[in-house]
Amino acid sequence: MDSTVAVAAMGFVATIGGVALSAYWQRSSAREAQMLAAQVQVYGACVEALHEYERVMFSRVRARIEQRPDAEREALRQEAYRCDTRARSAIGQAIFLSGDEGLDEQLDDVRDKVEALNRVDALPDLWHRHDEILKTLRQVLSRVRKGLPH
């Protein structure tokens, strides 16, 4: 009788332990999936914000070089400020979620390159810098993709 009780107790403890471990692993897995989804969303928003900032700044500089009317240039200037703010916010969120210490430098480098478009005085140079920025953004995406769990 004593051995039956002992075996039953061991079975009960094993069942409870198995349930507890299973629940822990499920929560851990769900948490990892949520973190991955958040990272993908934030990285996507960051790259989108940087692309948009580059697009607007490119248009702003091109309007200045082509000597378009002030009203058109002012609208582009205001949009560039809004895009810069969105890009800064998105970079901050991406850095917070990434844990990659070099990512912040790379994202800030892209933003700085976009800002530097403002000093360009010729269309060929503008196009060249545009291509450099897109290349740098692709490098950032590659770095981010390597840092995500598979």
Phi and psi in radians as a Rosetta constraint file:
Dihedral C 1 N 2 CA 2 C 2 CIRCULARHARMONIC -1.131 0.35
Dihedral N 2 CA 2 C 2 N 3 CIRCULARHARMONIC -0.663 0.35
Dihedral C 2 N 3 CA 3 C 3 CIRCULARHARMONIC -1.193 0.35
Dihedral N 3 CA 3 C 3 N 4 CIRCULARHARMONIC -0.595 0.35
Dihedral C 3 N 4 CA 4 C 4 CIRCULARHARMONIC -1.131 0.35
Dihedral N 4 CA 4 C 4 N 5 CIRCULARHARMONIC -0.742 0.35
Dihedral C 4 N 5 CA 5 C 5 CIRCULARHARMONIC -1.132 0.35
Dihedral N 5 CA 5 C 5 N 6 CIRCULARHARMONIC -0.726 0.35
Dihedral C 5 N 6 CA 6 C 6 CIRCULARHARMONIC -1.124 0.35
Dihedral N 6 CA 6 C 6 N 7 CIRCULARHARMONIC -0.764 0.35
Dihedral C 6 N 7 CA 7 C 7 CIRCULARHARMONIC -1.143 0.35
Dihedral N 7 CA 7 C 7 N 8 CIRCULARHARMONIC -0.719 0.35
Dihedral C 7 N 8 CA 8 C 8 CIRCULARHARMONIC -1.121 0.35
Dihedral N 8 CA 8 C 8 N 9 CIRCULARHARMONIC -0.712 0.35
Dihedral C 8 N 9 CA 9 C 9 CIRCULARHARMONIC -1.133 0.35
Dihedral N 9 CA 9 C 9 N 10 CIRCULARHARMONIC -0.732 0.35
Dihedral C 9 N 10 CA 10 C 10 CIRCULARHARMONIC -1.111 0.35
Dihedral N 10 CA 10 C 10 N 11 CIRCULARHARMONIC -0.716 0.35
Dihedral C 10 N 11 CA 11 C 11 CIRCULARHARMONIC -1.099 0.35
Dihedral N 11 CA 11 C 11 N 12 CIRCULARHARMONIC -0.726 0.35
Dihedral C 11 N 12 CA 12 C 12 CIRCULARHARMONIC -1.112 0.35
Dihedral N 12 CA 12 C 12 N 13 CIRCULARHARMONIC -0.810 0.35
Dihedral C 12 N 13 CA 13 C 13 CIRCULARHARMONIC -1.099 0.35
Dihedral N 13 CA 13 C 13 N 14 CIRCULARHARMONIC -0.735 0.35
Dihedral C 13 N 14 CA 14 C 14 CIRCULARHARMONIC -1.115 0.35
Dihedral N 14 CA 14 C 14 N 15 CIRCULARHARMONIC -0.717 0.35
Dihedral C 14 N 15 CA 15 C 15 CIRCULARHARMONIC -1.121 0.35
Dihedral N 15 CA 15 C 15 N 16 CIRCULARHARMONIC -0.832 0.35
Dihedral C 15 N 16 CA 16 C 16 CIRCULARHARMONIC -1.085 0.35
Dihedral N 16 CA 16 C 16 N 17 CIRCULARHARMONIC -0.767 0.35
Dihedral C 16 N 17 CA 17 C 17 CIRCULARHARMONIC -1.086 0.35
Dihedral N 17 CA 17 C 17 N 18 CIRCULARHARMONIC -0.729 0.35
Dihedral C 17 N 18 CA 18 C 18 CIRCULARHARMONIC -1.121 0.35
Dihedral N 18 CA 18 C 18 N 19 CIRCULARHARMONIC -0.724 0.35
Dihedral C 18 N 19 CA 19 C 19 CIRCULARHARMONIC -1.112 0.35
Dihedral N 19 CA 19 C 19 N 20 CIRCULARHARMONIC -0.774 0.35
Dihedral C 19 N 20 CA 20 C 20 CIRCULARHARMONIC -1.100 0.35
Dihedral N 20 CA 20 C 20 N 21 CIRCULARHARMONIC -0.794 0.35
Dihedral C 20 N 21 CA 21 C 21 CIRCULARHARMONIC -1.120 0.35
Dihedral N 21 CA 21 C 21 N 22 CIRCULARHARMONIC -0.724 0.35
Dihedral C 21 N 22 CA 22 C 22 CIRCULARHARMONIC -1.074 0.35
Dihedral N 22 CA 22 C 22 N 23 CIRCULARHARMONIC -0.777 0.35
Dihedral C 22 N 23 CA 23 C 23 CIRCULARHARMONIC -1.106 0.35
Dihedral N 23 CA 23 C 23 N 24 CIRCULARHARMONIC -0.723 0.35
Dihedral C 23 N 24 CA 24 C 24 CIRCULARHARMONIC -1.070 0.35
Dihedral N 24 CA 24 C 24 N 25 CIRCULARHARMONIC -0.824 0.35
Dihedral C 24 N 25 CA 25 C 25 CIRCULARHARMONIC -1.138 0.35
Dihedral N 25 CA 25 C 25 N 26 CIRCULARHARMONIC -0.639 0.35
Dihedral C 25 N 26 CA 26 C 26 CIRCULARHARMONIC -1.141 0.35
Dihedral N 26 CA 26 C 26 N 27 CIRCULARHARMONIC -0.769 0.35
Dihedral C 26 N 27 CA 27 C 27 CIRCULARHARMONIC -1.104 0.35
Dihedral N 27 CA 27 C 27 N 28 CIRCULARHARMONIC -0.748 0.35
Dihedral C 27 N 28 CA 28 C 28 CIRCULARHARMONIC -1.083 0.35
Dihedral N 28 CA 28 C 28 N 29 CIRCULARHARMONIC -0.762 0.35
Dihedral C 28 N 29 CA 29 C 29 CIRCULARHARMONIC -1.144 0.35
Dihedral N 29 CA 29 C 29 N 30 CIRCULARHARMONIC -0.727 0.35
Dihedral C 29 N 30 CA 30 C 30 CIRCULARHARMONIC -1.130 0.35
Dihedral N 30 CA 30 C 30 N 31 CIRCULARHARMONIC -0.699 0.35
Dihedral C 30 N 31 CA 31 C 31 CIRCULARHARMONIC -1.120 0.35
Dihedral N 31 CA 31 C 31 N 32 CIRCULARHARMONIC -0.750 0.35
Dihedral C 31 N 32 CA 32 C 32 CIRCULARHARMONIC -1.119 0.35
Dihedral N 32 CA 32 C 32 N 33 CIRCULARHARMONIC -0.706 0.35
Dihedral C 32 N 33 CA 33 C 33 CIRCULARHARMONIC -1.138 0.35
Dihedral N 33 CA 33 C 33 N 34 CIRCULARHARMONIC -0.696 0.35
Dihedral C 33 N 34 CA 34 C 34 CIRCULARHARMONIC -1.150 0.35
Dihedral N 34 CA 34 C 34 N 35 CIRCULARHARMONIC -0.703 0.35
Dihedral C 34 N 35 CA 35 C 35 CIRCULARHARMONIC -1.133 0.35
Dihedral N 35 CA 35 C 35 N 36 CIRCULARHARMONIC -0.740 0.35
Dihedral C 35 N 36 CA 36 C 36 CIRCULARHARMONIC -1.085 0.35
Dihedral N 36 CA 36 C 36 N 37 CIRCULARHARMONIC -0.778 0.35
Dihedral C 36 N 37 CA 37 C 37 CIRCULARHARMONIC -1.079 0.35
Dihedral N 37 CA 37 C 37 N 38 CIRCULARHARMONIC -0.716 0.35
Dihedral C 37 N 38 CA 38 C 38 CIRCULARHARMONIC -1.142 0.35
Dihedral N 38 CA 38 C 38 N 39 CIRCULARHARMONIC -0.741 0.35
Dihedral C 38 N 39 CA 39 C 39 CIRCULARHARMONIC -1.103 0.35
Dihedral N 39 CA 39 C 39 N 40 CIRCULARHARMONIC -0.810 0.35
Dihedral C 39 N 40 CA 40 C 40 CIRCULARHARMONIC -1.055 0.35
Dihedral N 40 CA 40 C 40 N 41 CIRCULARHARMONIC -0.756 0.35
Dihedral C 40 N 41 CA 41 C 41 CIRCULARHARMONIC -1.118 0.35
Dihedral N 41 CA 41 C 41 N 42 CIRCULARHARMONIC -0.806 0.35
Dihedral C 41 N 42 CA 42 C 42 CIRCULARHARMONIC -1.210 0.35
Dihedral N 42 CA 42 C 42 N 43 CIRCULARHARMONIC -0.738 0.35
Dihedral C 42 N 43 CA 43 C 43 CIRCULARHARMONIC -1.098 0.35
Dihedral N 43 CA 43 C 43 N 44 CIRCULARHARMONIC -0.728 0.35
Dihedral C 43 N 44 CA 44 C 44 CIRCULARHARMONIC -1.073 0.35
Dihedral N 44 CA 44 C 44 N 45 CIRCULARHARMONIC -0.766 0.35
Dihedral C 44 N 45 CA 45 C 45 CIRCULARHARMONIC -1.136 0.35
Dihedral N 45 CA 45 C 45 N 46 CIRCULARHARMONIC -0.639 0.35
Dihedral C 45 N 46 CA 46 C 46 CIRCULARHARMONIC -1.139 0.35
Dihedral N 46 CA 46 C 46 N 47 CIRCULARHARMONIC -0.849 0.35
Dihedral C 46 N 47 CA 47 C 47 CIRCULARHARMONIC -1.131 0.35
Dihedral N 47 CA 47 C 47 N 48 CIRCULARHARMONIC -0.691 0.35
Dihedral C 47 N 48 CA 48 C 48 CIRCULARHARMONIC -1.075 0.35
Dihedral N 48 CA 48 C 48 N 49 CIRCULARHARMONIC -0.761 0.35
Dihedral C 48 N 49 CA 49 C 49 CIRCULARHARMONIC -1.122 0.35
Dihedral N 49 CA 49 C 49 N 50 CIRCULARHARMONIC -0.709 0.35
Dihedral C 49 N 50 CA 50 C 50 CIRCULARHARMONIC -1.188 0.35
Dihedral N 50 CA 50 C 50 N 51 CIRCULARHARMONIC -0.683 0.35
Dihedral C 50 N 51 CA 51 C 51 CIRCULARHARMONIC -1.084 0.35
Dihedral N 51 CA 51 C 51 N 52 CIRCULARHARMONIC -0.780 0.35
Dihedral C 51 N 52 CA 52 C 52 CIRCULARHARMONIC -1.135 0.35
Dihedral N 52 CA 52 C 52 N 53 CIRCULARHARMONIC -0.729 0.35
Dihedral C 52 N 53 CA 53 C 53 CIRCULARHARMONIC -1.064 0.35
Dihedral N 53 CA 53 C 53 N 54 CIRCULARHARMONIC -0.758 0.35
Dihedral C 53 N 54 CA 54 C 54 CIRCULARHARMONIC -1.122 0.35
Dihedral N 54 CA 54 C 54 N 55 CIRCULARHARMONIC -0.736 0.35
Dihedral C 54 N 55 CA 55 C 55 CIRCULARHARMONIC -1.080 0.35
Dihedral N 55 CA 55 C 55 N 56 CIRCULARHARMONIC -0.801 0.35
Dihedral C 55 N 56 CA 56 C 56 CIRCULARHARMONIC -1.200 0.35
Dihedral N 56 CA 56 C 56 N 57 CIRCULARHARMONIC -0.729 0.35
Dihedral C 56 N 57 CA 57 C 57 CIRCULARHARMONIC -1.144 0.35
Dihedral N 57 CA 57 C 57 N 58 CIRCULARHARMONIC -0.680 0.35
Dihedral C 57 N 58 CA 58 C 58 CIRCULARHARMONIC -1.026 0.35
Dihedral N 58 CA 58 C 58 N 59 CIRCULARHARMONIC -0.828 0.35
Dihedral C 58 N 59 CA 59 C 59 CIRCULARHARMONIC -1.118 0.35
Dihedral N 59 CA 59 C 59 N 60 CIRCULARHARMONIC -0.667 0.35
Dihedral C 59 N 60 CA 60 C 60 CIRCULARHARMONIC -1.105 0.35
Dihedral N 60 CA 60 C 60 N 61 CIRCULARHARMONIC -0.830 0.35
Dihedral C 60 N 61 CA 61 C 61 CIRCULARHARMONIC -1.176 0.35
Dihedral N 61 CA 61 C 61 N 62 CIRCULARHARMONIC -0.704 0.35
Dihedral C 61 N 62 CA 62 C 62 CIRCULARHARMONIC -1.088 0.35
Dihedral N 62 CA 62 C 62 N 63 CIRCULARHARMONIC -0.701 0.35
Dihedral C 62 N 63 CA 63 C 63 CIRCULARHARMONIC -1.096 0.35
Dihedral N 63 CA 63 C 63 N 64 CIRCULARHARMONIC -0.677 0.35
Dihedral C 63 N 64 CA 64 C 64 CIRCULARHARMONIC -1.165 0.35
Dihedral N 64 CA 64 C 64 N 65 CIRCULARHARMONIC -0.808 0.35
Dihedral C 64 N 65 CA 65 C 65 CIRCULARHARMONIC -1.092 0.35
Dihedral N 65 CA 65 C 65 N 66 CIRCULARHARMONIC -0.708 0.35
Dihedral C 65 N 66 CA 66 C 66 CIRCULARHARMONIC -1.427 0.35
Dihedral N 66 CA 66 C 66 N 67 CIRCULARHARMONIC 0.031 0.35
Dihedral C 66 N 67 CA 67 C 67 CIRCULARHARMONIC 0.950 0.35
Dihedral N 67 CA 67 C 67 N 68 CIRCULARHARMONIC 0.865 0.35
Dihedral C 67 N 68 CA 68 C 68 CIRCULARHARMONIC -1.282 0.35
Dihedral N 68 CA 68 C 68 N 69 CIRCULARHARMONIC 2.907 0.35
Dihedral C 68 N 69 CA 69 C 69 CIRCULARHARMONIC -1.021 0.35
Dihedral N 69 CA 69 C 69 N 70 CIRCULARHARMONIC 2.618 0.35
Dihedral C 69 N 70 CA 70 C 70 CIRCULARHARMONIC -1.025 0.35
Dihedral N 70 CA 70 C 70 N 71 CIRCULARHARMONIC -0.651 0.35
Dihedral C 70 N 71 CA 71 C 71 CIRCULARHARMONIC -1.070 0.35
Dihedral N 71 CA 71 C 71 N 72 CIRCULARHARMONIC -0.744 0.35
Dihedral C 71 N 72 CA 72 C 72 CIRCULARHARMONIC -1.156 0.35
Dihedral N 72 CA 72 C 72 N 73 CIRCULARHARMONIC -0.722 0.35
Dihedral C 72 N 73 CA 73 C 73 CIRCULARHARMONIC -1.188 0.35
Dihedral N 73 CA 73 C 73 N 74 CIRCULARHARMONIC -0.626 0.35
Dihedral C 73 N 74 CA 74 C 74 CIRCULARHARMONIC -1.145 0.35
Dihedral N 74 CA 74 C 74 N 75 CIRCULARHARMONIC -0.724 0.35
Dihedral C 74 N 75 CA 75 C 75 CIRCULARHARMONIC -1.080 0.35
Dihedral N 75 CA 75 C 75 N 76 CIRCULARHARMONIC -0.725 0.35
Dihedral C 75 N 76 CA 76 C 76 CIRCULARHARMONIC -1.180 0.35
Dihedral N 76 CA 76 C 76 N 77 CIRCULARHARMONIC -0.623 0.35
Dihedral C 76 N 77 CA 77 C 77 CIRCULARHARMONIC -1.097 0.35
Dihedral N 77 CA 77 C 77 N 78 CIRCULARHARMONIC -0.796 0.35
Dihedral C 77 N 78 CA 78 C 78 CIRCULARHARMONIC -1.112 0.35
Dihedral N 78 CA 78 C 78 N 79 CIRCULARHARMONIC -0.723 0.35
Dihedral C 78 N 79 CA 79 C 79 CIRCULARHARMONIC -1.137 0.35
Dihedral N 79 CA 79 C 79 N 80 CIRCULARHARMONIC -0.628 0.35
Dihedral C 79 N 80 CA 80 C 80 CIRCULARHARMONIC -1.108 0.35
Dihedral N 80 CA 80 C 80 N 81 CIRCULARHARMONIC -0.692 0.35
Dihedral C 80 N 81 CA 81 C 81 CIRCULARHARMONIC -1.113 0.35
Dihedral N 81 CA 81 C 81 N 82 CIRCULARHARMONIC -0.742 0.35
Dihedral C 81 N 82 CA 82 C 82 CIRCULARHARMONIC -1.108 0.35
Dihedral N 82 CA 82 C 82 N 83 CIRCULARHARMONIC -0.753 0.35
Dihedral C 82 N 83 CA 83 C 83 CIRCULARHARMONIC -1.149 0.35
Dihedral N 83 CA 83 C 83 N 84 CIRCULARHARMONIC -0.657 0.35
Dihedral C 83 N 84 CA 84 C 84 CIRCULARHARMONIC -1.084 0.35
Dihedral N 84 CA 84 C 84 N 85 CIRCULARHARMONIC -0.740 0.35
Dihedral C 84 N 85 CA 85 C 85 CIRCULARHARMONIC -1.098 0.35
Dihedral N 85 CA 85 C 85 N 86 CIRCULARHARMONIC -0.778 0.35
Dihedral C 85 N 86 CA 86 C 86 CIRCULARHARMONIC -1.098 0.35
Dihedral N 86 CA 86 C 86 N 87 CIRCULARHARMONIC -0.701 0.35
Dihedral C 86 N 87 CA 87 C 87 CIRCULARHARMONIC -1.138 0.35
Dihedral N 87 CA 87 C 87 N 88 CIRCULARHARMONIC -0.752 0.35
Dihedral C 87 N 88 CA 88 C 88 CIRCULARHARMONIC -1.063 0.35
Dihedral N 88 CA 88 C 88 N 89 CIRCULARHARMONIC -0.773 0.35
Dihedral C 88 N 89 CA 89 C 89 CIRCULARHARMONIC -1.106 0.35
Dihedral N 89 CA 89 C 89 N 90 CIRCULARHARMONIC -0.788 0.35
Dihedral C 89 N 90 CA 90 C 90 CIRCULARHARMONIC -1.129 0.35
Dihedral N 90 CA 90 C 90 N 91 CIRCULARHARMONIC -0.664 0.35
Dihedral C 90 N 91 CA 91 C 91 CIRCULARHARMONIC -1.102 0.35
Dihedral N 91 CA 91 C 91 N 92 CIRCULARHARMONIC -0.768 0.35
Dihedral C 91 N 92 CA 92 C 92 CIRCULARHARMONIC -1.042 0.35
Dihedral N 92 CA 92 C 92 N 93 CIRCULARHARMONIC -0.746 0.35
Dihedral C 92 N 93 CA 93 C 93 CIRCULARHARMONIC -1.150 0.35
Dihedral N 93 CA 93 C 93 N 94 CIRCULARHARMONIC -0.733 0.35
Dihedral C 93 N 94 CA 94 C 94 CIRCULARHARMONIC -1.115 0.35
Dihedral N 94 CA 94 C 94 N 95 CIRCULARHARMONIC -0.722 0.35
Dihedral C 94 N 95 CA 95 C 95 CIRCULARHARMONIC -1.136 0.35
Dihedral N 95 CA 95 C 95 N 96 CIRCULARHARMONIC -0.713 0.35
Dihedral C 95 N 96 CA 96 C 96 CIRCULARHARMONIC -1.044 0.35
Dihedral N 96 CA 96 C 96 N 97 CIRCULARHARMONIC -0.739 0.35
Dihedral C 96 N 97 CA 97 C 97 CIRCULARHARMONIC -1.449 0.35
Dihedral N 97 CA 97 C 97 N 98 CIRCULARHARMONIC -0.388 0.35
Dihedral C 97 N 98 CA 98 C 98 CIRCULARHARMONIC -1.352 0.35
Dihedral N 98 CA 98 C 98 N 99 CIRCULARHARMONIC -0.813 0.35
Dihedral C 98 N 99 CA 99 C 99 CIRCULARHARMONIC 1.331 0.35
Dihedral N 99 CA 99 C 99 N 100 CIRCULARHARMONIC 0.052 0.35
Dihedral C 99 N 100 CA 100 C 100 CIRCULARHARMONIC -1.643 0.35
Dihedral N 100 CA 100 C 100 N 101 CIRCULARHARMONIC 1.929 0.35
Dihedral C 100 N 101 CA 101 C 101 CIRCULARHARMONIC -1.181 0.35
Dihedral N 101 CA 101 C 101 N 102 CIRCULARHARMONIC -0.486 0.35
Dihedral C 101 N 102 CA 102 C 102 CIRCULARHARMONIC -1.477 0.35
Dihedral N 102 CA 102 C 102 N 103 CIRCULARHARMONIC -0.259 0.35
Dihedral C 102 N 103 CA 103 C 103 CIRCULARHARMONIC -1.127 0.35
Dihedral N 103 CA 103 C 103 N 104 CIRCULARHARMONIC -0.676 0.35
Dihedral C 103 N 104 CA 104 C 104 CIRCULARHARMONIC -1.067 0.35
Dihedral N 104 CA 104 C 104 N 105 CIRCULARHARMONIC -0.698 0.35
Dihedral C 104 N 105 CA 105 C 105 CIRCULARHARMONIC -1.131 0.35
Dihedral N 105 CA 105 C 105 N 106 CIRCULARHARMONIC -0.725 0.35
Dihedral C 105 N 106 CA 106 C 106 CIRCULARHARMONIC -1.171 0.35
Dihedral N 106 CA 106 C 106 N 107 CIRCULARHARMONIC -0.735 0.35
Dihedral C 106 N 107 CA 107 C 107 CIRCULARHARMONIC -1.171 0.35
Dihedral N 107 CA 107 C 107 N 108 CIRCULARHARMONIC -0.722 0.35
Dihedral C 107 N 108 CA 108 C 108 CIRCULARHARMONIC -1.131 0.35
Dihedral N 108 CA 108 C 108 N 109 CIRCULARHARMONIC -0.592 0.35
Dihedral C 108 N 109 CA 109 C 109 CIRCULARHARMONIC -1.084 0.35
Dihedral N 109 CA 109 C 109 N 110 CIRCULARHARMONIC -0.751 0.35
Dihedral C 109 N 110 CA 110 C 110 CIRCULARHARMONIC -1.065 0.35
Dihedral N 110 CA 110 C 110 N 111 CIRCULARHARMONIC -0.823 0.35
Dihedral C 110 N 111 CA 111 C 111 CIRCULARHARMONIC -1.077 0.35
Dihedral N 111 CA 111 C 111 N 112 CIRCULARHARMONIC -0.713 0.35
Dihedral C 111 N 112 CA 112 C 112 CIRCULARHARMONIC -1.119 0.35
Dihedral N 112 CA 112 C 112 N 113 CIRCULARHARMONIC -0.688 0.35
Dihedral C 112 N 113 CA 113 C 113 CIRCULARHARMONIC -1.133 0.35
Dihedral N 113 CA 113 C 113 N 114 CIRCULARHARMONIC -0.659 0.35
Dihedral C 113 N 114 CA 114 C 114 CIRCULARHARMONIC -1.137 0.35
Dihedral N 114 CA 114 C 114 N 115 CIRCULARHARMONIC -0.780 0.35
Dihedral C 114 N 115 CA 115 C 115 CIRCULARHARMONIC -1.054 0.35
Dihedral N 115 CA 115 C 115 N 116 CIRCULARHARMONIC -0.641 0.35
Dihedral C 115 N 116 CA 116 C 116 CIRCULARHARMONIC -1.170 0.35
Dihedral N 116 CA 116 C 116 N 117 CIRCULARHARMONIC -0.309 0.35
Dihedral C 116 N 117 CA 117 C 117 CIRCULARHARMONIC -1.000 0.35
Dihedral N 117 CA 117 C 117 N 118 CIRCULARHARMONIC -0.498 0.35
Dihedral C 117 N 118 CA 118 C 118 CIRCULARHARMONIC -1.078 0.35
Dihedral N 118 CA 118 C 118 N 119 CIRCULARHARMONIC -0.366 0.35
Dihedral C 118 N 119 CA 119 C 119 CIRCULARHARMONIC -1.645 0.35
Dihedral N 119 CA 119 C 119 N 120 CIRCULARHARMONIC 0.042 0.35
Dihedral C 119 N 120 CA 120 C 120 CIRCULARHARMONIC -1.396 0.35
Dihedral N 120 CA 120 C 120 N 121 CIRCULARHARMONIC 2.463 0.35
Dihedral C 120 N 121 CA 121 C 121 CIRCULARHARMONIC -2.080 0.35
Dihedral N 121 CA 121 C 121 N 122 CIRCULARHARMONIC -0.010 0.35
Dihedral C 121 N 122 CA 122 C 122 CIRCULARHARMONIC -2.443 0.35
Dihedral N 122 CA 122 C 122 N 123 CIRCULARHARMONIC 2.519 0.35
Dihedral C 122 N 123 CA 123 C 123 CIRCULARHARMONIC -1.065 0.35
Dihedral N 123 CA 123 C 123 N 124 CIRCULARHARMONIC -0.727 0.35
Dihedral C 123 N 124 CA 124 C 124 CIRCULARHARMONIC -1.040 0.35
Dihedral N 124 CA 124 C 124 N 125 CIRCULARHARMONIC -0.706 0.35
Dihedral C 124 N 125 CA 125 C 125 CIRCULARHARMONIC -1.167 0.35
Dihedral N 125 CA 125 C 125 N 126 CIRCULARHARMONIC -0.660 0.35
Dihedral C 125 N 126 CA 126 C 126 CIRCULARHARMONIC -1.067 0.35
Dihedral N 126 CA 126 C 126 N 127 CIRCULARHARMONIC -0.812 0.35
Dihedral C 126 N 127 CA 127 C 127 CIRCULARHARMONIC -1.116 0.35
Dihedral N 127 CA 127 C 127 N 128 CIRCULARHARMONIC -0.695 0.35
Dihedral C 127 N 128 CA 128 C 128 CIRCULARHARMONIC -1.080 0.35
Dihedral N 128 CA 128 C 128 N 129 CIRCULARHARMONIC -0.822 0.35
Dihedral C 128 N 129 CA 129 C 129 CIRCULARHARMONIC -1.162 0.35
Dihedral N 129 CA 129 C 129 N 130 CIRCULARHARMONIC -0.612 0.35
Dihedral C 129 N 130 CA 130 C 130 CIRCULARHARMONIC -1.004 0.35
Dihedral N 130 CA 130 C 130 N 131 CIRCULARHARMONIC -0.836 0.35
Dihedral C 130 N 131 CA 131 C 131 CIRCULARHARMONIC -1.089 0.35
Dihedral N 131 CA 131 C 131 N 132 CIRCULARHARMONIC -0.683 0.35
Dihedral C 131 N 132 CA 132 C 132 CIRCULARHARMONIC -1.097 0.35
Dihedral N 132 CA 132 C 132 N 133 CIRCULARHARMONIC -0.717 0.35
Dihedral C 132 N 133 CA 133 C 133 CIRCULARHARMONIC -1.134 0.35
Dihedral N 133 CA 133 C 133 N 134 CIRCULARHARMONIC -0.781 0.35
Dihedral C 133 N 134 CA 134 C 134 CIRCULARHARMONIC -1.095 0.35
Dihedral N 134 CA 134 C 134 N 135 CIRCULARHARMONIC -0.655 0.35
Dihedral C 134 N 135 CA 135 C 135 CIRCULARHARMONIC -1.120 0.35
Dihedral N 135 CA 135 C 135 N 136 CIRCULARHARMONIC -0.756 0.35
Dihedral C 135 N 136 CA 136 C 136 CIRCULARHARMONIC -1.126 0.35
Dihedral N 136 CA 136 C 136 N 137 CIRCULARHARMONIC -0.686 0.35
Dihedral C 136 N 137 CA 137 C 137 CIRCULARHARMONIC -1.104 0.35
Dihedral N 137 CA 137 C 137 N 138 CIRCULARHARMONIC -0.680 0.35
Dihedral C 137 N 138 CA 138 C 138 CIRCULARHARMONIC -1.111 0.35
Dihedral N 138 CA 138 C 138 N 139 CIRCULARHARMONIC -0.656 0.35
Dihedral C 138 N 139 CA 139 C 139 CIRCULARHARMONIC -1.131 0.35
Dihedral N 139 CA 139 C 139 N 140 CIRCULARHARMONIC -0.698 0.35
Dihedral C 139 N 140 CA 140 C 140 CIRCULARHARMONIC -1.086 0.35
Dihedral N 140 CA 140 C 140 N 141 CIRCULARHARMONIC -0.800 0.35
Dihedral C 140 N 141 CA 141 C 141 CIRCULARHARMONIC -1.052 0.35
Dihedral N 141 CA 141 C 141 N 142 CIRCULARHARMONIC -0.711 0.35
Dihedral C 141 N 142 CA 142 C 142 CIRCULARHARMONIC -1.096 0.35
Dihedral N 142 CA 142 C 142 N 143 CIRCULARHARMONIC -0.740 0.35
Dihedral C 142 N 143 CA 143 C 143 CIRCULARHARMONIC -1.106 0.35
Dihedral N 143 CA 143 C 143 N 144 CIRCULARHARMONIC -0.766 0.35
Dihedral C 143 N 144 CA 144 C 144 CIRCULARHARMONIC -1.122 0.35
Dihedral N 144 CA 144 C 144 N 145 CIRCULARHARMONIC -0.788 0.35
Dihedral C 144 N 145 CA 145 C 145 CIRCULARHARMONIC -1.048 0.35
Dihedral N 145 CA 145 C 145 N 146 CIRCULARHARMONIC -0.681 0.35
Dihedral C 145 N 146 CA 146 C 146 CIRCULARHARMONIC -1.170 0.35
Dihedral N 146 CA 146 C 146 N 147 CIRCULARHARMONIC -0.493 0.35
Dihedral C 146 N 147 CA 147 C 147 CIRCULARHARMONIC -1.444 0.35
Dihedral N 147 CA 147 C 147 N 148 CIRCULARHARMONIC -0.220 0.35
Dihedral C 147 N 148 CA 148 C 148 CIRCULARHARMONIC -1.426 0.35
Dihedral N 148 CA 148 C 148 N 149 CIRCULARHARMONIC 2.512 0.35
Dihedral C 148 N 149 CA 149 C 149 CIRCULARHARMONIC -1.175 0.35
Dihedral N 149 CA 149 C 149 N 150 CIRCULARHARMONIC 2.591 0.35
